[in-house]
């Protein structure tokens, strides 16, 4: 069940009511929230819930072994087993088909055949996020600054907490476990922010992202040969606005739902399209994932402490991991490699300036330099996403080919999409202040008027939404 559905609304209202009634009973409340989280996950497929349960038992047991290990060497062996078990599950469910297809293609090039079996492996929704969260838990315990779960119940709830189990935010043990283990607060930590986040999330996903998807990007990226170059360029811009509204909208909903249950989840976006460099973009986009890559891939590989060549290598490794994490297809690998090359180029320029005694601030604060940096970064992100969004590599190449034709006449773009795109891009820059203004209005409203505000938001979304609301983009990852 998706957040933006009536089915989830009734589910959540029931969960919210019972959770607050159980507020005085700490253990009973946690048991109920765990059961509700598994019911939510099982709503997609019971087998997925069983997989989550199995992973939870294994990861909790390994975490206990790491925490209790008498020596660093023993701790390291338990951590290695944790990494192998997590990556094996992720590799089997997400990458077996990709591995088999490429082995078969390579065998055909050599004039032989592959004997790997053809298997229909279902990709569990949320498996990447669950895996990365559990890996962060055991790695942090190994390093000595993670929070150890007080019980299996607490760890199970940490792994399955339904507002963020499907597509994040990815939570660290020190951020989420203390909140889940503590007694429930006497009231919603910030009701107005919760309402503001939910209103923002619904509008961005159900209205803006859905309109762009159903009226342009779905058709353009699935069959680009039917569109002109100008229309495809317009669709590329539209998709970048769509994916921001879609994913940040989910994050807003997750944070709002978490707040209603007394839990604050980390934010995931900080106006990424205002970035003036590709490095800054990745500090602002999907921040919990970017921070995970920094802490558990880039820094363990040596970070920027291994010389110029080693640093460039590590940047490429991180972005290839980013591409492969998004999906088992060469289009994601290429997309990650493009970002890797862009990050290396940016770092090389910075290193050159440093070697020649040029203070970066003399350029960074120049309006012209910042405008040029923004233009380059934004278009790099937009154009690289053509591979990311296309159904496969061949379609992506077709899209780029049509884009370079320079044709203008085509099917025509609905005029309504222009103000929707403008609104989506505007919310990216001023959405935070607007949401906070709405929160102040909600805070100052009479208690009897607040339900009227909730109904007005719900009615507005229902009226403005298109006929079909597409699934969240990041469900595929």
Order of alpha helices (4+ residues) and beta strands (2+ residues): alpha-alpha-alpha-alpha-alpha-alpha-alpha-alpha-alpha-alpha-alpha-alpha-alpha-alpha-alpha-alpha-alpha-alpha-alpha-alpha
